[in-house]
Amino acid sequence: MLLWFTAYILIPAYTILFVQGNNWFTTNFSVIGNVVGREGEFVLWGLIVGIYFFWCLQLIVSRMPVRPRCTWLIPFSLMLLTCALITPYLPQKMPLKSVLHIVFSFTSALCLLICLGLIVWTLYKSDHRKYRLYPIGLTGIGLFSLFLLCLAGIVSSALEIFFTIASTLMVHRLYQKLV
């Protein structure tokens, strides 16, 4: 019940509320989260999302008949997200730290996507019928994220909202399939 609430209510609601009042295509979480007074909201969002993915993916992997080799990416992605959350994104004042923030954020999401892809592929290979929609869904998440990146020309709030919510829901559905 807690995982369901987190995946279907808490993460989508908090993610959308976090960007409230900002243009989804011209700004992003890093800019919003480094506005004076919003840092705590950004860290809380990152903790909720990071812990959810860590916990859920660990549960999924523990129930898999064959463990994929990518399990080290789960804590690594969380560590990178933590680094992104504590590294300020203030390009005018701290350009080097801002670049590091971008590298940590992007690499964290990429590690999550790769790990999720390898988990989905391993499950799909074990039972084509049961997991047939997951490779399609993950490809859809990747392609639509790429579309949003091209549309805005930046990693925008729209991209971050879509990727966060879609990945959260996919991971939860995958977990439910294994239980």
DATA-V615515 format. One record per backbone hydrogen bond with DSSP energy under -0.5 kcal/mol. NH is the residue of the N-H (numbers start at 1). CO is the residue of the C=O. E is the energy in kcal/mol with one decimal. If there is no record, write none. Layout:
BEGIN
NH_CO_E, NH_CO_E
END
This chain:
BEGIN
5_1_-2.7, 6_2_-2.5, 7_3_-2.7, 8_4_-2.9, 9_5_-2.0, 10_5_-2.3, 11_6_-2.7, 13_9_-2.4, 14_10_-2.8, 15_11_-2.6, 16_12_-2.1, 17_13_-2.8, 18_14_-2.3, 19_15_-0.9, 19_16_-0.5, 20_17_-1.1, 22_19_-2.0, 26_23_-0.7, 27_23_-1.0, 32_28_-2.4, 33_29_-3.4, 34_30_-0.7, 34_31_-0.7, 35_32_-1.5, 38_35_-2.7, 39_35_-0.5, 42_38_-2.0, 43_39_-2.5, 44_40_-2.5, 45_41_-2.5, 46_42_-2.5, 47_43_-2.6, 48_44_-2.6, 49_45_-2.6, 50_46_-2.9, 51_47_-2.6, 52_48_-2.0, 53_49_-2.5, 54_50_-2.5, 55_51_-2.8, 56_52_-2.9, 57_53_-2.6, 58_54_-1.9, 59_55_-2.2, 60_56_-2.6, 61_57_-2.7, 62_58_-2.2, 63_59_-1.0, 63_60_-0.9, 64_60_-0.6, 64_61_-1.0, 71_68_-0.9, 72_69_-0.6, 73_70_-2.6, 74_71_-1.2, 75_71_-0.7, 76_72_-1.5, 77_73_-2.7, 78_74_-1.7, 79_75_-2.5, 80_76_-2.4, 81_77_-2.4, 82_78_-2.4, 83_79_-2.3, 84_80_-2.4, 85_81_-2.3, 86_82_-1.8, 87_83_-1.0, 88_86_-0.7, 90_88_-0.7, 93_90_-0.7, 94_90_-3.8, 98_94_-2.1, 99_95_-2.0, 100_96_-2.4, 101_97_-2.5, 102_98_-2.1, 103_99_-2.6, 104_100_-3.1, 105_101_-2.6, 106_102_-2.8, 107_103_-2.5, 108_104_-2.2, 109_105_-2.1, 110_106_-2.5, 111_107_-2.8, 112_108_-2.2, 113_109_-2.4, 114_110_-2.7, 115_111_-2.7, 116_112_-2.7, 117_113_-2.4, 118_114_-2.4, 119_115_-2.4, 120_116_-2.8, 121_117_-2.6, 122_118_-2.3, 123_119_-2.4, 124_120_-2.9, 125_121_-2.5, 126_122_-1.3, 127_123_-1.7, 131_127_-1.9, 132_129_-0.8, 134_131_-1.0, 135_131_-0.7, 136_132_-0.6, 137_133_-2.7, 138_134_-2.8, 139_135_-2.2, 140_136_-2.4, 141_137_-2.3, 142_138_-2.4, 143_139_-2.9, 144_140_-2.7, 145_141_-2.1, 146_142_-2.1, 147_143_-2.3, 148_144_-2.5, 149_145_-2.2, 150_146_-2.4, 151_147_-2.7, 152_148_-2.2, 153_149_-2.3, 156_154_-1.4, 157_24_-0.5, 157_27_-2.5, 158_24_-2.7, 160_156_-2.5, 161_157_-3.2, 162_158_-2.5, 163_159_-3.0, 164_160_-2.4, 165_161_-2.6, 166_162_-2.9, 167_163_-2.2, 168_164_-2.2, 169_165_-2.5, 170_166_-2.3, 171_167_-2.6, 172_168_-2.2, 173_169_-2.5, 174_170_-2.5, 175_171_-2.4, 176_172_-2.5, 177_173_-1.9, 178_174_-1.3, 179_175_-1.2
END
